[in-house]
Amino acid sequence: MSSAVLLGCGSIVSAQTGKEVSLIVPFPPGGGGDNLARASLDLFAEKYGEPIWVLNRPGAGGNIGTAAAAAAKPDGKTLAYVTNGIMCVNKKLYKNVPFDPMTDLIPVGQLSKIGLIMVLNPKTIEGVTDLPSLIKYAKEHPEAVNFASSGVGTTSHLAGEYLAKRAGIKLTHIPHSGGAAALVEVMAGRIPFMIDVSSNVLPHVKSGSLKALAVTTPERLSAAPEIPTMKEAGLDNYELYAWDGFALPKGADKETVKGFSDAFHALAKDDQARRRLQNLGVEPVFSDSETFSRFIHEEQPKWDALVSQIPSARN
């Protein structure tokens, strides 16, 4: 499933002008990543000076859409929305990733740091209302407790497996084709819980449809200060956050990279752009190309270590 939406000029324009930029989002519409990718895109487009379209190309934990972006002409007409999973995790999980994120993509800038929230449908398991009672039940009923994720190898999958490891319990992973699909199952009560990016689950916590058990960040989220950290909720030594940003296909010239990077970094001083991301429960970053590249290299060892601890996450 794919969709193309123009953001940034206030109206739909013809795709025949030759000036539009396509942002390939390798996840389904409506999920946490898609929501974040779109959040400030109109303001980014205004600063860059060209319309930007969103094209959803989901599948294989983001590999399908990212492969299409990596193979695109490096003419400045194609951007990729990338995440920690795409840049640091997938190559460790999937046997045949059709691109090398470190050589086939040029980072434009980091969008945000993303806290994850553990959410529960309290109607699914009688007596389970918080993190300690969920862990207790799972210990008494090994592998009887399911958790949903947005797909094999995604951050929500790793977060659930990491929970099982840190809590000393056995959980059954139920992957879905995106965060929105996983969320539907939890809200319907067919799966009791999931751990996913705040942008996907926070609105449903705010509405009262789901109960937030904990956030996975070291500190409470500014958008939801009432939700405790994992440590405060009863599980020590559990910290995890995701991140995202934009990238260009390899071969893009320095002028093109600089143009996108400067426009993206300018959002750091844009209060409207920052508020939009904060309202989704994430920490805005809006770094430039060089800073994002350095950050990715610094993050790689952490994700390598996490994947190596969770062999069951490998595809």
RARAMO-V141019 format. One record per helix or strand. SS is the DSSP state (~ for helix, > for strand). FROM is the first residue (numbers start at 1). TO is the last residue. Records with the same first field share a line. If there is no record, write none. Layout:
SS: FROM-TO  FROM-TO
//
This chain:
>: 4-7  21-25  52-56  78-83  105-120  146-149  172-175  193-197  211-215  221-221  224-224  229-229  241-249  282-284
~: 32-39  41-48  60-70  84-93  131-140  155-167  179-187  198-206  230-233  254-269  271-278  289-309  311-313
//
